[in-house]
């Protein structure tokens, strides 16, 4: 264990990617905690300034541009400067035939599992409506899928580069390390912790965690980025996982009409 740690410190060439991933991690955690404090202290000066700022169209456009740079720009920056390589990203031109076989198996298994678990769960909780903040339009959902894939890619690639030339199976341990970093980041987000306490709001975090796990499994089996992205798109499109924003009224149970009394024969 000690020898591996010293080898990691001396031989790893992925410290630039790790520093970038840790910076993204800190920005996410600090940003979500600041936003949570503002929401829970609506009369504070911070909350007042944030509400005034978000009412401006230019401010909203700037925020969305910042999200674009954060989710897509950081992985591109790491790839451009050579801090991560094509192998760690999943663009190294692996065997697509073997990868497609694994993709079909994982997709069918995930689809059947979600159909058998998710749909009965939604049906059993029809009386609980989703909060509007957790439901997005189709176009917004597709954008968020791309953002999630890029975010997971950055953490996974940084961990793979850190373990390269140090551990024998750097792809495996890097993918596991990236998934662990995603889980820690989610646990440090107070919004997600609050949503997990409510059925109507917990759907999105649970669904996204399941997608992150499936994505990691796909990368371990195929080492191809596009196949994991394809699986997530297909699951988003084919598994009805969105909860209605209005409560569905259950039909009242019907009782059979009382039998009419038969006239007695004299």
C-alpha positions as CSV (number, residue, x, y, z in Angstrom):
1,X,0.0,0.0,0.0
2,X,2.8,2.4,0.9
3,X,4.8,1.5,-2.2
4,X,1.8,2.2,-4.4
5,X,1.2,5.6,-2.7
6,X,4.9,6.6,-3.4
7,X,4.7,5.3,-6.9
8,X,1.5,7.4,-7.4
9,X,3.2,10.5,-6.2
10,X,6.4,10.0,-8.2
11,X,5.3,8.4,-11.5
12,X,1.8,9.6,-12.2
13,X,1.5,12.1,-15.1
14,X,-2.1,13.0,-14.4
15,X,-1.7,15.6,-11.8
16,X,-2.8,18.4,-14.1
17,X,-6.0,16.6,-14.9
18,X,-6.6,15.8,-11.2
19,X,-6.1,19.5,-10.3
20,X,-8.6,20.5,-13.0
21,X,-11.1,17.9,-11.8
22,X,-10.7,18.9,-8.2
23,X,-11.2,22.6,-9.2
24,X,-14.4,21.6,-10.9
25,X,-15.4,19.6,-7.8
26,X,-14.8,22.6,-5.5
27,X,-16.7,25.0,-7.8
28,X,-19.7,22.7,-7.9
29,X,-19.8,22.1,-4.1
30,X,-19.3,25.8,-3.2
31,X,-21.8,27.0,-5.8
32,X,-24.6,24.6,-4.7
33,X,-24.1,25.4,-1.1
34,X,-24.2,29.2,-1.7
35,X,-27.4,28.8,-3.8
36,X,-28.9,26.7,-1.0
37,X,-28.1,29.2,1.7
38,X,-29.7,32.0,-0.5
39,X,-32.9,29.9,-1.0
40,X,-33.2,29.1,2.7
41,X,-32.6,32.7,3.8
42,X,-34.8,34.6,1.3
43,X,-34.5,37.9,3.2
44,X,-30.7,38.0,3.3
45,X,-28.8,40.4,1.1
46,X,-27.3,37.5,-0.8
47,X,-30.7,36.2,-1.7
48,X,-32.0,39.7,-2.7
49,X,-29.0,40.3,-4.9
50,X,-29.3,36.9,-6.5
51,X,-33.0,37.4,-7.3
52,X,-32.3,40.8,-8.8
53,X,-29.5,39.4,-10.8
54,X,-31.5,36.4,-12.2
55,X,-34.3,38.7,-13.4
56,X,-32.0,40.2,-16.0
57,X,-31.9,38.5,-19.4
58,X,-28.3,39.1,-19.9
59,X,-27.5,37.6,-16.5
60,X,-29.4,34.4,-17.3
61,X,-27.6,34.2,-20.7
62,X,-24.3,34.6,-18.8
63,X,-25.2,31.9,-16.4
64,X,-26.0,29.4,-19.1
65,X,-22.8,30.3,-20.9
66,X,-20.9,29.7,-17.7
67,X,-22.6,26.2,-17.4
68,X,-21.6,25.5,-21.0
69,X,-18.0,26.3,-20.3
70,X,-18.0,24.4,-17.0
71,X,-19.4,21.2,-18.3
72,X,-18.0,21.1,-21.9
73,X,-15.1,23.5,-21.8
74,X,-13.2,21.9,-19.0
75,X,-13.0,18.4,-20.6
76,X,-12.0,20.0,-23.9
77,X,-9.3,22.0,-22.1
78,X,-7.9,18.9,-20.5
79,X,-7.9,17.1,-23.9
80,X,-6.4,20.1,-25.8
81,X,-3.5,20.5,-23.5
82,X,-2.8,16.7,-23.3
83,X,-3.6,16.4,-19.6
84,X,-5.9,13.4,-20.6
85,X,-5.5,11.1,-23.5
86,X,-8.0,9.6,-26.0
87,X,-7.9,6.3,-24.2
88,X,-9.0,7.8,-20.8
89,X,-11.7,9.8,-22.5
90,X,-13.0,6.8,-24.5
91,X,-12.2,8.0,-28.0
92,X,-9.2,5.7,-28.8
93,X,-10.9,3.8,-31.5
94,X,-11.6,0.5,-29.7
95,X,-13.2,-2.5,-31.2
96,X,-16.8,-1.3,-32.0
97,X,-18.0,-4.8,-32.8
98,X,-17.2,-6.2,-29.4
99,X,-18.4,-2.9,-27.8
100,X,-21.7,-3.0,-29.5
101,X,-22.3,-6.5,-28.2
102,X,-21.7,-5.4,-24.7
103,X,-23.8,-2.3,-25.3
104,X,-26.8,-4.3,-26.4
105,X,-26.5,-6.6,-23.4
106,X,-26.2,-3.7,-20.9
107,X,-29.0,-1.7,-22.6
108,X,-31.5,-4.6,-22.5
109,X,-30.6,-5.5,-18.9
110,X,-30.9,-1.9,-17.8
111,X,-34.1,-1.3,-19.7
112,X,-35.8,-4.5,-18.3
113,X,-34.6,-3.6,-14.8
114,X,-36.0,-0.1,-15.0
115,X,-39.3,-1.2,-16.4
116,X,-39.7,-3.8,-13.7
117,X,-38.7,-1.3,-10.9
118,X,-39.4,2.2,-12.0
119,X,-42.8,1.9,-13.5
120,X,-44.3,0.0,-10.5
121,X,-42.7,2.6,-8.2
122,X,-44.3,5.5,-10.2
123,X,-47.7,3.7,-10.2
124,X,-47.5,3.1,-6.5
125,X,-46.9,6.8,-5.8
126,X,-49.4,8.3,-8.2
127,X,-50.7,10.5,-5.4
128,X,-47.4,12.4,-5.1
129,X,-46.8,15.1,-7.7
130,X,-43.4,16.2,-8.9
131,X,-42.1,19.6,-8.1
132,X,-41.9,21.8,-11.2
133,X,-38.2,22.6,-10.5
134,X,-37.3,18.9,-11.1
135,X,-39.1,18.4,-14.4
136,X,-37.5,19.7,-17.7
137,X,-38.6,19.9,-21.2
138,X,-37.4,17.3,-23.7
139,X,-34.8,19.7,-25.2
140,X,-33.5,20.7,-21.7
141,X,-33.3,17.0,-20.7
142,X,-31.1,16.2,-23.8
143,X,-28.8,19.1,-22.9
144,X,-28.5,17.9,-19.3
145,X,-27.7,14.4,-20.6
146,X,-24.7,15.8,-22.6
147,X,-23.6,17.9,-19.6
148,X,-23.7,14.9,-17.3
149,X,-21.7,12.8,-19.7
150,X,-19.0,15.5,-20.0
151,X,-18.9,15.9,-16.2
152,X,-18.6,12.2,-15.6
153,X,-15.9,12.0,-18.4
154,X,-13.7,14.6,-16.7
155,X,-13.7,12.9,-13.3
156,X,-13.2,9.5,-14.8
157,X,-10.4,10.5,-17.2
158,X,-8.6,12.4,-14.5
159,X,-8.6,9.3,-12.2
160,X,-7.5,7.1,-15.1
161,X,-4.5,9.4,-15.9
162,X,-3.6,9.5,-12.2
163,X,-3.4,5.7,-12.0
164,X,-1.7,5.2,-15.4
165,X,1.8,3.7,-15.1
166,X,1.1,3.2,-11.4
167,X,-1.6,0.5,-11.3
168,X,-1.9,-2.4,-13.7
169,X,-5.6,-1.8,-14.4
170,X,-5.8,2.0,-14.5
171,X,-9.0,2.0,-16.6
172,X,-10.9,-0.1,-14.1
173,X,-9.7,1.8,-11.0
174,X,-10.0,5.1,-12.7
175,X,-13.6,4.4,-13.7
176,X,-14.4,3.4,-10.1
177,X,-12.6,6.4,-8.7
178,X,-14.6,8.7,-11.1
179,X,-17.9,7.2,-10.0
180,X,-16.9,7.6,-6.3
181,X,-16.1,11.3,-6.9
182,X,-19.5,11.8,-8.5
183,X,-21.2,10.2,-5.4
184,X,-19.2,12.4,-3.0
185,X,-20.1,15.5,-5.0
186,X,-23.8,14.6,-4.9
187,X,-23.7,13.9,-1.1
188,X,-22.2,17.4,-0.6
189,X,-25.0,19.1,-2.5
190,X,-27.6,20.2,0.0
191,X,-30.3,20.5,-2.7
192,X,-29.9,16.8,-3.6
193,X,-29.9,15.8,0.1
194,X,-33.2,17.7,0.6
195,X,-34.7,16.2,-2.6
196,X,-33.9,12.7,-1.4
197,X,-36.2,13.2,1.6
198,X,-39.3,13.7,-0.6
199,X,-40.7,11.2,-3.0
200,X,-41.8,13.7,-5.6
201,X,-38.4,15.4,-5.7
202,X,-36.2,12.3,-5.2
203,X,-36.9,10.8,-8.6
204,X,-34.4,12.9,-10.6
205,X,-31.3,12.3,-8.3
206,X,-32.0,8.6,-8.1
207,X,-32.5,8.3,-11.8
208,X,-29.2,10.3,-12.5
209,X,-27.3,8.1,-10.1
210,X,-28.6,5.0,-11.8
211,X,-27.5,6.5,-15.2
212,X,-24.0,7.2,-13.7
213,X,-23.6,3.6,-12.6
214,X,-24.8,2.3,-16.0
215,X,-22.4,4.7,-17.7
216,X,-19.5,3.5,-15.6
217,X,-20.4,-0.2,-16.3
218,X,-20.6,0.6,-20.0
219,X,-17.2,2.2,-20.0
220,X,-15.6,-0.7,-18.2
221,X,-17.1,-3.1,-20.8
222,X,-16.4,-1.1,-23.9
223,X,-14.0,1.8,-23.2
224,X,-16.0,3.8,-25.8
225,X,-17.6,7.1,-24.8
226,X,-20.3,7.2,-27.5
227,X,-21.8,3.9,-26.5
228,X,-22.4,5.1,-23.0
229,X,-24.0,8.3,-24.3
230,X,-26.1,6.2,-26.7
231,X,-27.4,4.0,-23.8
232,X,-28.3,7.0,-21.7
233,X,-30.2,8.7,-24.6
234,X,-32.1,5.5,-25.3
235,X,-33.1,5.0,-21.7
236,X,-34.2,8.6,-21.4
237,X,-36.4,8.2,-24.5
238,X,-37.9,4.7,-23.9
239,X,-38.3,4.4,-20.1
240,X,-41.2,6.6,-18.9
241,X,-39.5,7.9,-15.7
242,X,-40.9,11.4,-15.4
243,X,-43.5,12.0,-12.7
244,X,-46.6,14.2,-13.4
245,X,-46.6,17.7,-11.9
246,X,-50.2,17.3,-10.9
247,X,-51.6,14.6,-8.6
248,X,-53.4,11.9,-10.5
249,X,-56.7,11.2,-8.8
250,X,-57.3,7.5,-8.3
251,X,-60.7,6.2,-9.4
252,X,-62.9,5.4,-6.4
253,X,-63.6,1.7,-6.0
254,X,-66.9,0.7,-7.4
255,X,-69.2,-1.6,-5.5
256,X,-71.7,-3.9,-7.1
257,X,-75.3,-2.6,-6.8
258,X,-77.4,-4.3,-4.2
259,X,-79.4,-7.2,-5.5
260,X,-83.0,-6.3,-6.0
261,X,-85.4,-8.1,-3.8
262,X,-87.2,-10.9,-5.6
263,X,-90.9,-10.8,-5.1
264,X,-92.0,-13.6,-2.9
265,X,-94.4,-16.1,-4.4
266,X,-97.7,-16.5,-2.7
